[in-house]
């Protein structure tokens, strides 16, 4: 009884309480570029394949490990004196999120120019929101002692889900109330909705201004002077610029290669995926070469590169040896079925004749609560039976629940069936994600918490989101039933990876 009272009392800690509001501001932006946006684009008459391409705007979440060390180590010269390192970065990222949402509100996707502006705004929102996540994770780790970390995470996740409901169901309810429909698109309704979403970010801004800076500091060993600061910033700017330029300049060659593969009989969607993956890997390679050349020329500090990017990765591979590759493959593939299906889910619901109100009520409100329930169940089962067993259960259930969407595709407008499918799918997602986050947390070395966790969480969504961008093209080519079957079968290799990791762990222990 006393332990229970102590737990309740711990929630009164100001920093634990603050995570409720920071979690809300972190959860809001995701659906504004992922799910809610897809409904807006669909109503505006944007082609289905183009709608799913917009999921790539959320790739900022998948690449946040690239600039996580920058956020972790570089101070903001003016703001840091006033707010401290963590709060200054947090305020900047929140203001960037608000500005990006307002930019989206001012872009009408029904025109070609407006669609282009919307794409730019969505990318900016993905980047700024991912930056906010990086800072919140760092603040959560540094703000309290280890005994309160579980409560910090619980508070954050609970309000993160609340943010999802607000930006998902709340935005759809508001847009519908303002008069826009699939049959009669009204841009001003969506504009006002996104302006309201931007205003809601003031919750996070106010929290940032009221909370205290973490007591524990992790200062860099190489940023000891203005020169060191500028050299590191120059290195990062050059590497990012090289990555972007290489990606842009490779466009013509990639298009030619895609056309060539298609002419040889390869499915156009598969050809597009393979060539775009090659384009991305090539751009990353160019960025790596640029960083190496700058270090060799002594323009950049070798210590900075080593401490920032090399040491966290080297430590992980040194700790796990050969098993590290299996673990990384498991991280990269575990949620592929769930995310690929999720990219086109809202478009699917609209195509099945469900209204925005029905979509909001069933998939957002009811669905989110089912996800929370699944999370609690997953956490309990993980404690009782171990994380790998629950990961296996989650993977099997994901394969099964994805197949449930096939009968839903054959019964358009059936709200009862939609509720059953959404309930099963979201409970499964909550269970699987709870176990998966526990697994990721167990992999992190406390000396590299922010960077390693950013790396793992980025890998968790990178491949699924890249593949998910082509979900619209797959549906256009094969239909919804075939798409759901394919997305379900994508989960089978995950079972093999879990078995391999489990076997390796048992061999090491033996």
N, C-alpha and C positions, 0 to 999 in steps of 0.2 A: 504493500500500500504506500509506503514511504517512497519507494522508487518511482511509483506512478506520480506521486505528488511532486517529486523532484523534476520529473520530465515535464509536467505541466508548468512548473515554475520556470524552467529553462526557456520556455517560449516567450517569457517576459523580457528576456535579454534584448536590448534595443537592436542589436545587429541581427539576431535571429528574426525579430519582428520585421526589420527592414527588408529582409530577403523576400517577404511576401509581395512587396511593392516592386522590387527589382525584378522578381520573377514575372510579374504581370507585364512590365515593359519589355522583357525579353521574349515573352510568348506572342505578343501582338504582331510584330512585323512579318513573321513567317507566313501566315495564311494570306496576308495582303499581297504577297508575290507568288503564292503557291496555289491555294485553293480558291479563295474569294476572287482573286484576279481572274481565274479561269472562267468563272461565271460572268464577270463583267465583259471579258473579251468575247465570250460566246454570244452574249446578248448583242454586242456591237457588230456581229456578223463576221468576226475573224475566223478563218478556216481552222478546223480542228487540229490539223498538223501544226499550224503556227501557234495555236494556243498552248500545246504541250511543249513546244520549243521554249516557251517562257519559263518553264521549270528550271532551265539553265541559269536563270537570274539568281536562283538560290544556291548556285555553286560556290558563292562566297563562303557559305558555311562549310563547304568541303575543302576549301583552300585556305582556311583561316590559319592553319599551321605556318603558312608562309610569312605572314606578318605578325603572328602571335609574339615571337621574340622581340620584334620592334616595339610593340605595345608594352611588353614586359620590362624592357630595358631603357627605352628612351623617355626622358622627361619632356613635358610640354613647357617650354621656357616661361611663358607668361602665366598660364593657369596653375602650374604646379606650386608656385609660391603662395597662391591663394587657397588651393584646395588639396594639394598633395598629389602624388603620382597617380594613384588609382582613381580617385574622384575626378581629377582633371581629364583623364582619358574617358572616363565614364560619361561626364557631361558632354564632352566633344562628340562622342559616338551617338548619344541620345539626340543632340541637336541635328546631327547629320541624318538620323533616322526620320525626325520630324520633317526636315527639308525635303528628303527624298519622297516621303508620302505626299507632301504638298505638290511636288513636281508631278507625281503620278496623277493627282487630282486635276491638275491643269492640262492633262494630255487626253485628248479624245481619240481612242483607238479605232474609231469607225473610219477615219481617214488614214491614208498611207503615212503622211507626215506625223500625225498624232500617234500612230502605232510605233513609229521609230522613236519618238520622244518617250513613249511609254516603256520601250525596251531599255533605253538608257537609264530612266528613272528606276526601273525595277532592278537593274544591275547595281546601281548606287545604293538602293535600299538593302539589297543582299549583302553588300560589302559593309555598310555601316552597322547593320544589325549583327552580322558576324563579329564585328569589332566589339560591339557592346557585350556579346556573349563571352568573348575572351576576357574582358575586364571584370565582368561579374564573377566568372570562375576564379580569377586570381583574387578578387576581393573576398569571396567566400572562403577560400583556403587560408588566407592570411589574417582575416578579421578576428577569428576566434580560435581557441585551443582545440585540439583534436577531439576532445570529448563532446564538443558541440557540433561537430561537422555533420553528423547524421541529421540533427534538427535543422541545420542550415539548408541541407539538401532537400529535406522534406518540405520546408517552407517554400523554397524556391520552386520545386516541381509542382506543388499544389497551385500556386498562383500563376505559374507558367501555363498550366492547363486553363486557368481562368482567362488568361490573355488570349489563348486560342479560341475559347468560346466567344469572347467579346469581338475578336477580329473575324471570326467565322460566322457564327449564328447572328451575332449582334449586327455585323455589317450587312448581312443578307436581309435581316428583318428591316433594317433602316432603309436600305435601297428599295426594297419592295414597298414599304410604307410611303416612300417619296414618289412612287408611281412608275418605276421602270419595270418592264417585263420582257420576256423573250420575244413576244410578238410585237411589242411597242417599246423600243429602246429609247430611253431618256438619259442623255449624257449628264445633265445637271443633277439628276438623282445620285448617280455614282460619284460625281464630283463632290457634292455635299457630304456623302458618306465617308469618303476618304479624308476630307477636311476634318470631320469629326474624329476619325481614327488618329490623325496627326495631333489633334488637341488632347486626346487621351494619353499621349506620351508624356504630358506634363506631370503625370503621376510619378514616373520614373525620374524626371528632372527634379521635382521637389524633394524626392527621397535622397537623391545624390547631394543636394545642397544641405540637407538636414543631418545626414549620417556623418560619422567621424572616420577619418582616415585610419586604415589598419595600423596597429602598433608595430607589427613585425615587418621589417624591411628586408628586401633581398637586392641589395645594390650590386651592380655589375662590377666585375673586376677590371674591366678595360675602359669604361667610360669615365676616365679620371680628369679629363680636360675638355675644353671646347673643341680642340682639334680632333680628339678621339670621337667626340660626338658627331662632328661634321663628317669625318671619314666613314663612320658606320652608316650614317644617313645617306651619304653618297653611294656607298656600296649597295645598299638596299634599293635606292632609286634606279641605279644602273641595271640591276638584275631584273627588277620589275619592268622597266622600260624595254629591255631586251626581250623579255617574255611576251609582252604585248605586241611589239613590232614583229617579232618572228611569227606569232600567231596570225597577224594580219597579212603579212607578206606571203605566207604559205597558202593563202586562200585560193588563188588561181590554180596552183599546182594540185591542190587537194580536190578541187572541182573537176579538173581534167582526169585525175586518177579515179574519182567516183564514177564519172561517165564511162571510163574505160572498163571498170569492173562490171558496171551495169550492162554494157554492150557484150560482155562475155557470158551473160546469163545470170549474174548474181542479183539477188533481190535488191531493189534500190535502197530500202531501209537498212539492210545489213551492210551494203556498200557504204552508205553514208556514215553509219556508226563506226566501221572499221577505219575509214579515212579520217574522220574527225578525231578518233582516238590517236591515230598516227600523228595528226597535226598537233595535238596537245602534247604528246610525248616529245615531239621534235622541238616545240617551243620551250619546254622545260629543259631539254638538253642544251639548247642555245643559251638559256639563262645560266645554267651550270658552268658552261665554258666561259662566259663573260665574267662570272664571279672568280673563277680560277685565274683568268688572265689578269684581273685587277689585283688579286693577291700576289701573283708572281711579279707584277710590275711594282709592287709595294705601294700602290695607290690606296689600297684598302688594308686594314689591319688583319693579319692572319689570326691573331688571338680572338678578334671579334667574331670572325666566321667560325672558328673552332668552338668557342664557347656557346655561340648562339644556335648553330645548326648541327654541328658534327657531334658534340659531346652527348646530347640527349639521345641521338640515334645510336651512337656507338655503345652507350651504356645499356640500352635495351637489347641489342644484339649480343653484347658481352654477357648479359645476364641469362638469356634464354638460348643462345647458341643456335643450332640447327632448327630448333622448334620455333624460332622467331618468324621464319618465313611462313610456316603453317598458321601461326597466330595472326599474322598480317592478312593472309588470304581469308581466314575466317572473319576477321573484322570487316574486310572489304566486301564480302559476299553475304553476310548474315541477313541483312535487311533488303536484299535486292528484290525479292518477290513483293514485299509490302510496299516499298517506295515506288517501284515501276507501276504497280496498279494504282497507287494513290495519285500519281501525276494526272491521270485522265479520269479519275473517279467522278469529279463534279460535272465534267462534260458528259459522262455516261449517265448520271442521274438526270441531267437536263434533257438528254436525248430520249430517255425513257418516259418523259412526260411529267416528271415530278416538278412541282412549283418550288420557288425559292423558299417559301415558308416551310414546306415539307422537308426540303433538303436541310434547311437550318435546324429544324426541330429534331429530325431523326439522326442525321449524320453529324451535326455539330454538338447540340446539347446532349441528347441521349448518347451519342457516340462517345463524346468526351468523358461522360460519367462512366461508361462501360470501360473506357481505357484506364481511368483511375482505379476502378474495381479490379481490372486485370493486373494493374501494377501492384496493388496490395497483395493479391493472390500470388503473383510472381515473387514478391519479396519474401512472403511467408514460406513458399515452397523452396526457395533458394536456401533459406536458413535451415530448413528441415532436411533437404536431400542433396544439397550441393549445387553449384552454379552450372556445371556442365550438363547434369541431368535435366535441369530446367531449360537450358538452352536447346537441348534436343527436343524436349516437349514443345517448346515454342516454335521450333522449325517445322515439326510435323504438323502442328495445328495450323501454321501459316499456309502450308501446302493444301490442307483440307479446306480452310475457309476461303481461299482464293477461288476454289472450284465452286463454291456456293453462289458466286456471282453469275455463273452460267444460267441457272434457272431464273435468276432475276432478270437477265437479259431477254428471256423468253416470256416474261410476264410484266411488261411495262405498266407502270402506274400502280402496281400492287404495293401499297404502303405497309401492310402487315408483313409481307415477305421482305421488304426493304429493312424493316426494323429487326427482323430475325437475323438477316445477313450482316447488318451493321453491328448488332450486338455481339455476334460470334466473332466477327473480324476484329473489332476494337478490344474485346476482352483478350483475344490472342495477342494483339499488338502490345497491349499494356503488360501482359505477362512476359512476353519475349523481350521487350525493351528493358523492363526492370532487371531481369537476369543479365541482360547484355551490358547494361551500365555497371552493374556490380562486377561483372567480369572485366570490363575496361578499367575500372577503378583499381582492381587487384593487380593490374599490369603496370601501374604507374609507380615510378621511383619518386619519393618525396622531394629529392633534390632537383628534379626536373618536372614538377607537377604540371605547371601551366603549359609548357611546350609539348610534353609527351601526351597529355590529355587532349590538347588541341590536335595533335597529329592523329591520334586514334579516332577521335570523333569526326575528323575530316575524312579519313579513310572510310569510315562507316557509311558515309552517304555519297562519296565521290562517284564510284562506278554505277551504283543504282540510279543516281540523278542523270548521269550522262546517258545511260540506256533509256531512262524514262522519257527523255526528250523526244525519242522516236516512237513513243507509244501511240500517238495520234496517227502516224504513218502506218504503223502495223494494223491498227483498227481499220483504217481506210482500205488497206489491202486485203485483210483476212476476216474482218468482222469482229464484234465483241466476244462472241463465244470462243473463237480460236485464240484471241488475245488473252482471255482469262485462263485458258488451259496452258498456254505458253508461260504466262507469269507464274502459275502454280508450279510448273515443272522446273522453273529456275531455282526453286528452293531445294531440290533434291541434292545437288552437289554440296550444299551446306551441311547436310547430315553426314556426308563422307568426311568433310573437314573436321567436324566436331568429333567424330569417331577417331580420326587420326591424331588430333590434339590430345584427346583423352588417353589413347593408347601410349602416346609418347610420354605423357605425364606419369602414367603407371610404370613405365619402363625406367624412368629416371628415379622414381621413388624406390623401386625394387633394387 
